[in-house]
Amino acid sequence: MGIGDLARRVGTRPSALRYYESIGLLPPARRVKGRRVYPAATVRRIALIKMAQRAGFALAEIRQLLDTDTGRGATRQWRALAERKIPELDRFIRRTQALRDAVADCLACGCMSFETCGLLTSGTAEDA
């Protein structure tokens, strides 16, 4: 399928697909009359890339995973990456929850004044 068809099918821009190819996330596309043509299996590969991005993996980490041979090596590689990622995600969740709590505290305060708000002078907002 052509790059435009693929982009529509996976919900991304053709420029993103070209970028993924340039950094090695996608293998170089076959060219027909100068145009990129991708095999149907590329849809699944892009789905994996998007899932890994949503899980917080950097493109370099995703490339590392995709560069691993299939089979047991890929499974071990995924496990190692996931085990390293979970503590990072836990820290992100804690920070996000602290920010949410700070916003809720601000709303509950009701003063709506940056100049006089006790929450801003007590250090509570800085801890988030």
C-alpha positions in Angstrom: 0.0 0.0 0.0 1.1 3.5 -0.6 2.3 5.9 2.1 -1.0 7.9 2.0 -3.1 4.8 2.3 -1.0 3.5 5.1 -1.1 6.8 6.9 -4.9 6.9 6.8 -5.2 3.3 7.9 -3.0 3.8 11.0 -4.2 7.4 11.8 -0.9 9.2 11.3 0.7 11.6 8.9 2.9 10.4 6.0 5.7 12.6 7.4 5.6 10.5 10.6 6.0 7.4 8.5 8.9 8.8 6.6 10.5 9.9 9.9 10.0 6.4 11.4 11.7 5.0 8.3 14.6 7.5 8.6 15.3 6.5 12.2 15.0 2.8 11.6 11.6 2.1 13.2 10.3 1.0 9.8 12.3 -0.9 7.3 13.0 1.0 4.1 9.9 0.9 1.9 10.0 -0.7 -1.5 9.9 1.9 -4.3 7.6 1.7 -7.3 8.0 4.5 -9.8 9.7 6.5 -7.0 6.8 6.1 -4.5 7.0 4.2 -1.2 5.0 1.0 -1.1 4.6 -0.8 2.2 3.6 -4.4 2.9 0.4 -5.0 4.9 2.5 -6.2 7.9 3.6 -2.6 8.4 0.2 -1.8 9.9 0.9 -4.2 12.8 4.4 -2.8 13.3 3.0 0.8 13.5 0.4 -0.4 16.0 3.2 -1.8 18.2 5.1 1.5 17.9 2.0 3.5 18.9 1.2 1.2 21.8 4.8 1.5 23.1 4.7 5.3 22.7 1.4 5.4 24.7 3.1 3.3 27.4 5.8 6.0 27.7 8.6 4.4 25.7 11.0 6.7 23.8 11.5 6.1 20.1 15.1 4.9 20.8 13.7 2.3 23.2 11.1 1.2 20.7 13.8 0.9 18.0 15.9 -1.2 20.4 12.9 -3.5 20.9 12.2 -3.8 17.2 15.8 -4.4 16.3 15.8 -7.6 18.4 15.3 -10.8 16.5 11.9 -12.3 16.9 11.2 -15.1 19.3 12.7 -15.5 22.7 15.2 -12.7 22.3 12.4 -10.2 21.6 10.4 -11.5 24.6 13.4 -11.1 26.9 14.2 -7.6 25.4 10.5 -6.5 25.9 10.5 -7.9 29.5 13.8 -6.0 30.3 12.4 -2.7 28.8 9.1 -3.1 30.6 10.7 -3.8 33.9 12.8 -0.7 33.6 9.8 1.4 32.5 7.4 0.5 35.3 9.2 2.5 38.1 9.4 5.5 35.7 5.6 5.2 35.1 5.0 4.9 38.8 7.0 8.2 39.4 5.0 9.9 36.6 1.7 8.7 38.2 2.7 10.1 41.6 3.7 13.5 40.1 0.5 13.7 38.1 -1.6 12.8 41.1 0.2 15.5 43.2 -0.5 18.0 40.5 -4.2 17.0 40.4 -4.4 17.3 44.2 -2.8 20.8 44.1 -5.4 21.9 41.5 -8.2 20.4 43.6 -6.8 22.1 46.8 -6.7 25.4 44.9 -10.3 25.1 43.8 -11.4 24.0 47.3 -9.7 27.1 48.8 -12.1 29.3 47.0 -10.1 32.5 47.4 -9.2 32.7 43.7 -6.5 35.3 44.4 -2.8 34.7 43.6 -1.8 37.6 45.8 -3.4 36.4 49.0 -3.8 32.6 48.7 -2.4 30.8 51.7 -1.7 27.7 49.5 0.8 29.7 47.5 2.7 31.0 50.6 2.6 27.8 52.5 4.8 25.9 50.0 2.1 23.4 49.2 2.0 24.4 45.5 5.8 24.2 45.2 5.8 20.5 46.4 3.8 19.5 43.3 
